[in-house]
């Protein structure tokens, strides 16, 4: 992945059609990006968050919103969606989707992907607007899954149903059953 800087006071951005800008990078180009796991990386056996070196990744395609579209929630409102851009990248068997929006850039990583050829084919055959739809679906699904998990853990904590257990010098979390008082 190559990064460019248009002016010494500007942030760096990717040198590809996605042109993903990295916030707070005016002094130095970013070398790594914190990423959330997608697909298998969301399993119970994975930590789900990684720090990824950007340099080895190659551009596959861009997800750009395109023309103004009607908003599904409000019939008369039109949404530009230009606040969100997506870049799709690969490195060996790793698939990386970078989202850029008003609050910064976010990475979604599948470290052991069998989907690289699928994404290469999709990016070669679909318009950028459809790639945007696909990437937005993946990003929003990942975020919603995170929010749901956090809500469930918070609820269990407030119900006093979380117990830390130690076995073989390792701690693990146990979820206690619902007591008759809580029903």
C-alpha positions as semicolon CSV with decimal commas, in nm:
position;residue;x (nm);y (nm);z (nm)
1;X;0,000;0,000;0,000
2;X;0,141;0,334;-0,099
3;X;0,055;0,651;0,089
4;X;0,070;1,005;-0,050
5;X;0,060;1,349;0,101
6;X;-0,078;1,628;-0,120
7;X;0,081;1,904;0,088
8;X;0,313;1,902;0,395
9;X;0,023;2,017;0,616
10;X;-0,225;1,759;0,485
11;X;-0,292;1,409;0,609
12;X;-0,161;1,109;0,415
13;X;-0,397;0,908;0,197
14;X;-0,381;0,585;0,000
15;X;-0,256;0,611;-0,357
16;X;-0,550;0,429;-0,515
17;X;-0,908;0,493;-0,623
18;X;-1,036;0,469;-0,265
19;X;-0,810;0,757;-0,148
20;X;-0,853;0,669;0,220
21;X;-0,727;0,959;0,435
22;X;-0,564;0,881;0,771
23;X;-0,640;1,137;1,040
24;X;-0,357;1,296;1,239
25;X;-0,097;1,185;0,984
26;X;0,030;1,520;0,858
27;X;0,371;1,479;1,027
28;X;0,431;1,112;0,946
29;X;0,271;0,847;0,727
30;X;0,092;0,575;0,924
31;X;0,259;0,236;0,921
32;X;-0,004;0,033;1,108
33;X;-0,382;0,031;1,151
34;X;-0,586;-0,114;1,434
35;X;-0,840;-0,356;1,288
36;X;-1,140;-0,550;1,407
37;X;-1,173;-0,910;1,304
38;X;-1,438;-1,021;1,057
39;X;-1,563;-1,368;0,962
40;X;-1,372;-1,639;1,152
41;X;-1,180;-1,373;1,347
42;X;-1,500;-1,306;1,546
43;X;-1,506;-1,657;1,690
44;X;-1,470;-1,729;2,058
45;X;-1,109;-1,843;1,999
46;X;-0,994;-1,510;1,862
47;X;-0,925;-1,177;2,032
48;X;-1,092;-0,998;1,742
49;X;-0,866;-0,691;1,728
50;X;-0,530;-0,660;1,557
51;X;-0,262;-0,407;1,473
52;X;-0,183;-0,454;1,104
53;X;0,115;-0,331;0,904
54;X;-0,018;-0,144;0,601
55;X;0,282;-0,160;0,363
56;X;0,241;-0,514;0,225
57;X;-0,126;-0,478;0,133
58;X;-0,227;-0,443;-0,233
59;X;-0,535;-0,258;-0,357
60;X;-0,821;-0,472;-0,492
61;X;-1,107;-0,224;-0,522
62;X;-1,291;0,078;-0,392
63;X;-1,640;0,116;-0,252
64;X;-1,764;0,467;-0,332
65;X;-2,121;0,579;-0,271
66;X;-2,188;0,741;-0,609
67;X;-2,501;0,938;-0,691
68;X;-2,744;1,063;-0,427
69;X;-2,991;0,789;-0,322
70;X;-3,325;0,795;-0,142
71;X;-3,298;0,722;0,228
72;X;-3,479;0,399;0,319
73;X;-3,607;0,539;0,650
74;X;-3,735;0,870;0,512
75;X;-3,896;0,865;0,168
76;X;-3,838;1,231;0,082
77;X;-3,482;1,254;0,216
78;X;-3,187;1,178;-0,007
79;X;-2,854;1,056;0,129
80;X;-2,521;1,125;-0,032
81;X;-2,322;0,877;0,175
82;X;-1,999;1,050;0,074
83;X;-1,895;1,052;0,438
84;X;-1,814;0,680;0,405
85;X;-1,554;0,534;0,167
86;X;-1,413;0,184;0,155
87;X;-1,090;0,038;0,024
88;X;-1,041;-0,336;-0,017
89;X;-0,687;-0,476;0,006
90;X;-0,512;-0,812;0,012
91;X;-0,183;-0,952;0,136
92;X;-0,119;-1,324;0,091
93;X;-0,432;-1,481;0,240
94;X;-0,535;-1,172;0,439
95;X;-0,831;-0,957;0,338
96;X;-0,847;-0,599;0,469
97;X;-1,135;-0,356;0,429
98;X;-1,061;0,001;0,537
99;X;-1,354;0,230;0,609
100;X;-1,307;0,604;0,614
101;X;-1,577;0,824;0,761
102;X;-1,617;1,147;0,953
103;X;-1,479;0,998;1,274
104;X;-1,168;0,841;1,123
105;X;-1,056;0,521;0,958
106;X;-1,137;0,168;1,064
107;X;-0,997;-0,162;0,950
108;X;-1,180;-0,492;0,918
109;X;-0,944;-0,787;0,880
110;X;-0,981;-1,151;0,794
111;X;-0,633;-1,298;0,857
112;X;-0,693;-1,637;0,695
113;X;-0,933;-1,559;0,416
114;X;-1,071;-1,790;0,151
115;X;-1,259;-1,492;0,007
116;X;-0,980;-1,303;-0,171
117;X;-1,068;-1,441;-0,516
118;X;-1,434;-1,365;-0,447
119;X;-1,356;-1,001;-0,365
120;X;-1,123;-0,969;-0,662
121;X;-1,400;-1,097;-0,888
122;X;-1,662;-0,871;-0,728
123;X;-1,441;-0,563;-0,753
124;X;-1,365;-0,640;-1,119
125;X;-1,728;-0,692;-1,217
126;X;-1,947;-0,474;-0,993
127;X;-1,979;-0,096;-0,997
128;X;-1,821;0,091;-0,706
129;X;-2,165;0,170;-0,565
130;X;-2,243;-0,201;-0,521
131;X;-1,899;-0,257;-0,364
132;X;-1,986;0,029;-0,127
133;X;-2,315;-0,147;-0,038
134;X;-2,131;-0,474;0,033
135;X;-1,857;-0,311;0,244
136;X;-2,110;-0,100;0,434
137;X;-2,310;-0,415;0,511
138;X;-1,998;-0,590;0,644
139;X;-1,890;-0,290;0,854
140;X;-2,235;-0,224;1,002
141;X;-2,288;-0,594;1,078
142;X;-1,954;-0,611;1,259
143;X;-2,035;-0,295;1,459
144;X;-2,384;-0,419;1,548
145;X;-2,241;-0,754;1,662
146;X;-1,994;-0,571;1,886
147;X;-2,269;-0,350;2,032
148;X;-2,493;-0,652;2,095
149;X;-2,214;-0,842;2,270
150;X;-2,129;-0,541;2,485
151;X;-2,494;-0,498;2,578
152;X;-2,524;-0,865;2,677
153;X;-2,210;-0,854;2,895
154;X;-2,328;-0,531;3,058
155;X;-2,667;-0,689;3,134
156;X;-2,500;-0,998;3,284
157;X;-2,276;-0,773;3,496
158;X;-2,572;-0,570;3,623
159;X;-2,754;-0,894;3,709
160;X;-2,443;-1,007;3,900
161;X;-2,424;-1,321;3,683
162;X;-2,054;-1,299;3,591
163;X;-1,807;-1,496;3,797
164;X;-1,431;-1,513;3,754
165;X;-1,300;-1,866;3,804
166;X;-0,942;-1,984;3,829
167;X;-0,841;-2,324;3,698
168;X;-0,487;-2,448;3,621
169;X;-0,345;-2,101;3,696
170;X;-0,569;-1,943;3,434
171;X;-0,872;-1,723;3,481
172;X;-1,190;-1,766;3,283
173;X;-1,529;-1,606;3,291
174;X;-1,833;-1,807;3,388
175;X;-2,190;-1,700;3,331
176;X;-2,410;-1,799;3,622
177;X;-2,765;-1,926;3,555
178;X;-3,066;-1,703;3,617
179;X;-3,168;-1,731;3,980
180;X;-3,532;-1,752;4,083
181;X;-3,501;-1,401;4,235
182;X;-3,409;-1,250;3,898
183;X;-3,709;-1,397;3,715
